[in-house]
């Protein structure tokens, strides 16, 4: 595969798609209004950026398919991406109830199972086919719900979620190249296409943003990266743990948010301004400095994950545990778990 041309195509489609979505959002007043609490942007901003990301990702993947890189079940991946993007889009336009939103994510996970079915077929040899399908579906729903909502929580500052996604995709691309599995080329293609679509969106989302990705984008990113991590899981624990660390910043931010709310006896799903990036701002960083600090953390987690993969599981596990422990201790000592 010529990765540069695939990236350029995805970038161009994401750029054009995001521009068109902004025009549509402004025309039909699909906008996000500030509330001076959680939504601190200074003026109303258009939604629908997630559809632009989908356009970039889909354009790149279709090109890969046309060039003979179509994997078994590849069409189901695009269908699952469209379904979850649609769920997020509906939520952006007319907020859904939590159970409705979860039902939509489960439906997208069901479509993704058909994409992953050829790869999962031999993963549970001791189970009958229906049992393997049930376990696969349960596993995928767990990962989809976790990853989608982690990415959604990270979407709190202009350019933050899109930029972190770009760096995570870069990490997944390198990991796919290092792993050299039977389907590493397709894993690399997924990462490149999502990176290109996200980069096209970032042109309009980097501070000051003129369009937001909304739930349509954050849920889409969560689903695609979930499929990546499931494929790495099938390669073995070394690749899977490395992929989890590449996805480390959303996991860390979500874990800190849940722990902080539990310690302060607050509802676990209550929105607040206590996320890592919010607390960077509250401690004196500008919003732009805060997003670059998060970019740096994402690159650091990716580097640790890739280094751990290279040195082998025996040494990687202690490295990962030590990194996780040090991260939480630093956040605790700096007061990130205190009541907001």
C-alpha positions as CSV (number, residue, x, y, z in Angstrom):
1,X,0.0,0.0,0.0
2,X,1.1,3.6,-0.7
3,X,0.3,4.9,2.7
4,X,1.0,8.6,1.8
5,X,-1.5,8.6,-1.0
6,X,-4.2,6.9,1.1
7,X,-3.6,9.5,3.8
8,X,-3.8,12.4,1.3
9,X,-7.1,11.0,-0.1
10,X,-8.6,10.6,3.3
11,X,-7.4,14.0,4.3
12,X,-8.9,15.7,1.2
13,X,-12.2,13.9,1.7
14,X,-12.3,14.7,5.4
15,X,-11.5,18.4,4.6
16,X,-14.2,18.6,1.9
17,X,-16.7,16.7,4.0
18,X,-16.2,18.8,7.1
19,X,-16.5,22.0,5.0
20,X,-19.8,20.8,3.6
21,X,-21.0,19.7,7.0
22,X,-20.3,23.2,8.4
23,X,-22.3,24.8,5.7
24,X,-25.2,22.5,6.3
25,X,-25.0,22.9,10.1
26,X,-25.0,26.7,9.8
27,X,-27.9,26.6,7.3
28,X,-30.1,24.5,9.5
29,X,-28.8,25.9,12.9
30,X,-27.3,22.6,14.1
31,X,-25.0,24.3,16.5
32,X,-23.6,23.9,20.0
33,X,-24.4,26.9,22.3
34,X,-22.2,27.8,25.3
35,X,-23.6,27.4,28.8
36,X,-20.7,28.9,30.8
37,X,-20.3,25.8,32.8
38,X,-19.3,22.7,30.9
39,X,-19.5,24.3,27.4
40,X,-17.1,27.2,27.8
41,X,-16.7,28.2,24.1
42,X,-17.3,31.9,23.5
43,X,-19.8,31.6,20.7
44,X,-22.2,29.1,19.1
45,X,-20.2,26.5,17.0
46,X,-21.5,24.3,14.2
47,X,-21.9,20.5,14.8
48,X,-21.6,17.7,12.2
49,X,-17.8,17.5,12.1
50,X,-18.1,13.8,12.8
51,X,-19.7,13.2,9.5
52,X,-16.7,14.9,7.8
53,X,-14.4,12.5,9.6
54,X,-16.6,9.6,8.4
55,X,-16.3,10.9,4.8
56,X,-12.5,10.9,5.1
57,X,-12.3,7.4,6.6
58,X,-14.8,5.9,4.2
59,X,-13.1,7.4,1.1
60,X,-9.7,6.0,2.2
61,X,-11.1,2.6,3.0
62,X,-13.0,2.4,-0.3
63,X,-9.8,3.2,-2.1
64,X,-8.0,0.4,-0.2
65,X,-10.8,-2.0,-1.2
66,X,-10.6,-1.0,-4.9
67,X,-6.8,-1.6,-4.8
68,X,-7.3,-5.2,-3.8
69,X,-6.9,-4.7,0.0
70,X,-10.4,-5.7,0.9
71,X,-10.5,-8.0,3.9
72,X,-13.2,-10.5,4.7
73,X,-16.1,-8.5,6.2
74,X,-14.7,-5.1,5.3
75,X,-18.1,-3.8,4.1
76,X,-19.5,-4.5,7.6
77,X,-16.9,-2.2,9.1
78,X,-18.1,0.7,7.0
79,X,-21.7,-0.2,7.8
80,X,-20.9,-0.3,11.6
81,X,-19.1,3.1,11.2
82,X,-22.1,4.6,9.5
83,X,-24.6,3.2,12.1
84,X,-22.7,4.6,15.1
85,X,-22.0,7.9,13.3
86,X,-25.8,8.2,12.7
87,X,-26.5,7.5,16.3
88,X,-24.2,10.3,17.4
89,X,-25.6,12.6,14.7
90,X,-29.2,12.1,16.0
91,X,-27.9,12.7,19.5
92,X,-26.2,16.0,18.4
93,X,-29.4,17.2,16.7
94,X,-31.9,16.0,19.3
95,X,-30.3,14.6,22.4
96,X,-31.2,10.9,23.0
97,X,-31.9,9.3,26.4
98,X,-28.9,7.3,27.7
99,X,-30.6,4.0,27.1
100,X,-31.4,5.0,23.5
101,X,-27.8,6.0,22.9
102,X,-26.5,2.8,24.4
103,X,-28.9,0.8,22.2
104,X,-27.5,2.6,19.2
105,X,-23.9,1.7,20.2
106,X,-24.9,-1.9,20.7
107,X,-26.5,-2.0,17.2
108,X,-23.2,-0.7,15.8
109,X,-21.3,-3.3,17.7
110,X,-23.6,-6.0,16.2
111,X,-22.6,-4.8,12.7
112,X,-19.0,-4.8,13.7
113,X,-19.2,-8.4,14.9
114,X,-19.9,-9.4,11.2
115,X,-16.7,-7.5,10.3
116,X,-14.7,-9.3,12.9
117,X,-16.3,-12.7,12.5
118,X,-13.7,-14.1,10.1
119,X,-10.9,-13.2,12.5
120,X,-12.8,-14.3,15.6
121,X,-13.8,-17.7,14.1
122,X,-10.9,-19.5,15.6
123,X,-10.5,-17.5,18.7
124,X,-12.7,-19.8,20.9
125,X,-12.1,-23.3,19.6
126,X,-13.7,-25.0,22.7
127,X,-17.0,-23.3,22.2
128,X,-19.8,-24.1,19.7
129,X,-20.3,-21.6,16.9
130,X,-23.3,-19.9,18.7
131,X,-21.3,-19.7,21.9
132,X,-18.3,-18.2,20.1
133,X,-20.6,-15.6,18.5
134,X,-22.2,-14.7,21.8
135,X,-18.8,-14.3,23.5
136,X,-17.5,-12.2,20.6
137,X,-20.6,-10.0,20.7
138,X,-20.3,-9.5,24.5
139,X,-16.6,-8.7,24.2
140,X,-17.2,-6.2,21.4
141,X,-20.1,-4.5,23.2
142,X,-17.9,-4.1,26.3
143,X,-15.1,-2.5,24.3
144,X,-17.3,-0.4,22.1
145,X,-19.2,1.1,25.1
146,X,-15.9,1.7,27.0
147,X,-13.9,3.2,24.1
148,X,-16.8,5.3,22.6
149,X,-17.6,6.9,25.9
150,X,-13.9,7.5,26.8
151,X,-13.3,9.3,23.5
152,X,-16.6,11.2,24.1
153,X,-15.3,12.4,27.5
154,X,-12.1,13.6,25.9
155,X,-13.9,15.9,23.5
156,X,-13.9,18.9,25.7
157,X,-11.5,21.5,24.1
158,X,-11.1,22.8,20.6
159,X,-8.7,20.4,18.7
160,X,-8.2,18.1,21.6
161,X,-10.0,14.9,20.7
162,X,-9.1,15.2,17.0
163,X,-5.4,15.8,17.7
164,X,-5.2,13.0,20.2
165,X,-7.0,10.6,17.8
166,X,-4.4,11.5,15.1
167,X,-1.5,10.6,17.4
168,X,-3.2,7.4,18.6
169,X,-3.7,6.4,14.9
170,X,0.0,7.0,14.3
171,X,0.7,4.7,17.2
172,X,-1.6,2.0,15.9
173,X,-0.1,2.3,12.4
174,X,3.5,1.7,13.8
175,X,2.2,-1.2,16.0
176,X,0.6,-2.8,13.0
177,X,3.8,-2.5,11.0
178,X,5.8,-4.0,13.9
179,X,3.4,-6.9,14.4
180,X,3.5,-8.1,10.9
181,X,0.4,-10.3,11.4
182,X,-1.7,-11.7,8.6
183,X,-4.0,-8.7,8.7
184,X,-1.5,-6.0,9.8
185,X,-1.8,-4.2,6.4
186,X,-5.5,-3.7,7.0
187,X,-5.0,-2.5,10.5
188,X,-2.5,0.0,9.2
189,X,-5.0,1.1,6.5
190,X,-7.7,1.7,9.1
191,X,-5.3,3.8,11.2
192,X,-4.1,5.8,8.1
193,X,-7.6,6.5,6.9
194,X,-8.9,7.6,10.3
195,X,-5.8,9.8,10.8
196,X,-6.4,11.4,7.4
197,X,-10.1,12.0,8.0
198,X,-9.3,13.4,11.4
199,X,-6.6,15.7,10.1
200,X,-9.0,17.1,7.5
201,X,-11.5,17.8,10.3
202,X,-8.7,19.4,12.5
203,X,-8.2,22.2,9.9
204,X,-11.6,23.5,11.0
205,X,-11.5,22.3,14.6
206,X,-8.1,23.6,15.8
207,X,-8.5,26.6,18.1
208,X,-10.5,28.6,17.5
209,X,-12.8,25.9,16.3
210,X,-15.5,26.7,13.7
211,X,-17.0,23.2,13.9
212,X,-17.2,20.4,16.5
213,X,-17.1,16.7,15.9
214,X,-20.0,16.1,18.3
215,X,-21.1,12.6,19.4
216,X,-21.1,11.6,15.7
217,X,-17.3,11.9,15.6
218,X,-16.4,10.7,19.1
219,X,-18.5,7.6,18.9
220,X,-17.2,6.9,15.4
221,X,-13.6,7.2,16.5
222,X,-14.3,4.9,19.5
223,X,-15.8,2.2,17.3
224,X,-12.9,2.2,14.8
225,X,-10.2,2.1,17.4
226,X,-12.1,-0.6,19.2
227,X,-12.0,-2.8,16.1
228,X,-8.2,-2.1,15.9
229,X,-7.7,-3.1,19.5
230,X,-9.8,-6.3,19.1
231,X,-7.6,-7.3,16.1
232,X,-4.5,-6.7,18.2
233,X,-6.1,-8.8,21.0
234,X,-6.3,-11.7,18.6
235,X,-2.6,-11.4,17.9
236,X,-1.8,-12.0,21.5
237,X,-1.4,-10.2,24.9
238,X,1.8,-8.3,23.9
239,X,0.1,-6.5,20.9
240,X,-3.1,-6.0,22.9
241,X,-1.4,-4.4,25.9
242,X,0.6,-2.2,23.6
243,X,-2.6,-1.0,21.9
244,X,-4.3,-0.3,25.3
245,X,-1.3,1.9,26.1
246,X,-1.6,3.7,22.8
247,X,-5.2,4.4,23.8
248,X,-3.9,5.4,27.2
249,X,-5.0,9.0,27.5
250,X,-8.7,8.4,27.1
251,X,-8.5,5.5,29.5
252,X,-6.6,7.6,32.0
253,X,-9.0,10.6,31.7
254,X,-12.0,8.3,32.1
255,X,-10.5,6.4,35.1
256,X,-9.7,9.7,36.9
257,X,-13.1,11.1,36.2
258,X,-14.9,8.0,37.6
259,X,-12.6,7.8,40.6
260,X,-12.9,11.5,41.4
261,X,-16.7,11.3,41.2
262,X,-16.8,8.2,43.4
263,X,-14.5,9.7,46.0
264,X,-16.6,12.9,46.1
265,X,-19.9,11.0,46.2
266,X,-21.0,12.5,42.9
267,X,-23.1,10.8,40.2
268,X,-20.7,8.9,37.9
269,X,-22.4,10.2,34.7
270,X,-22.7,13.9,35.8
271,X,-20.9,16.3,33.5
272,X,-18.3,18.5,35.2
273,X,-15.1,20.4,34.5
274,X,-12.8,18.1,36.3
275,X,-11.3,16.3,33.4
276,X,-7.5,16.3,33.0
277,X,-7.5,19.0,30.3
278,X,-10.0,21.2,32.3
279,X,-7.7,21.0,35.3
280,X,-4.7,21.9,33.2
281,X,-6.6,25.1,32.3
282,X,-7.6,25.7,35.9
283,X,-3.9,25.5,36.9
284,X,-2.9,28.3,34.6
285,X,-2.4,26.8,31.2
286,X,-4.1,28.4,28.2
287,X,-6.5,26.2,26.3
288,X,-4.0,25.8,23.5
289,X,-1.3,24.9,26.0
290,X,-3.6,22.4,27.6
291,X,-4.4,20.6,24.3
292,X,-0.6,20.4,23.5
293,X,0.0,19.0,26.9
294,X,-2.5,16.3,26.2
295,X,-0.9,15.7,22.8
296,X,2.4,15.2,24.5
297,X,0.8,12.7,27.0
298,X,-0.7,10.8,24.1
299,X,2.6,10.6,22.3
300,X,4.3,9.5,25.5
301,X,1.7,6.7,26.1
302,X,2.1,5.6,22.5
303,X,5.9,5.5,22.8
304,X,5.7,3.5,26.1
305,X,3.3,1.0,24.5
306,X,5.4,0.5,21.4
307,X,8.6,0.2,23.5
308,X,6.9,-2.4,25.6
309,X,5.9,-4.3,22.6
310,X,9.5,-4.3,21.3
311,X,11.1,-5.5,24.6
312,X,8.7,-8.4,25.1
313,X,5.9,-9.2,27.5
314,X,8.1,-10.2,30.3
315,X,9.5,-6.7,30.7
316,X,6.5,-4.8,29.3
317,X,4.0,-5.8,32.0
318,X,6.1,-4.3,34.8
319,X,6.8,-1.2,32.7
320,X,3.0,-0.7,32.0
321,X,2.1,-1.3,35.7
322,X,4.8,1.1,36.9
323,X,3.6,3.8,34.3
324,X,0.0,3.4,35.4
325,X,0.9,3.7,39.1
326,X,3.1,6.7,38.6
327,X,0.5,8.4,36.5
328,X,-2.2,8.0,39.1
329,X,0.2,9.0,42.0
330,X,1.2,12.2,40.1
331,X,-2.5,13.1,39.4
332,X,-3.3,12.4,43.1
333,X,-0.4,14.5,44.4
334,X,-1.4,17.4,42.1
335,X,-5.0,17.4,43.4
336,X,-6.7,16.1,40.2
337,X,-8.9,13.8,42.4
338,X,-10.2,16.6,44.6
339,X,-13.7,17.8,44.5
340,X,-14.5,20.2,41.6
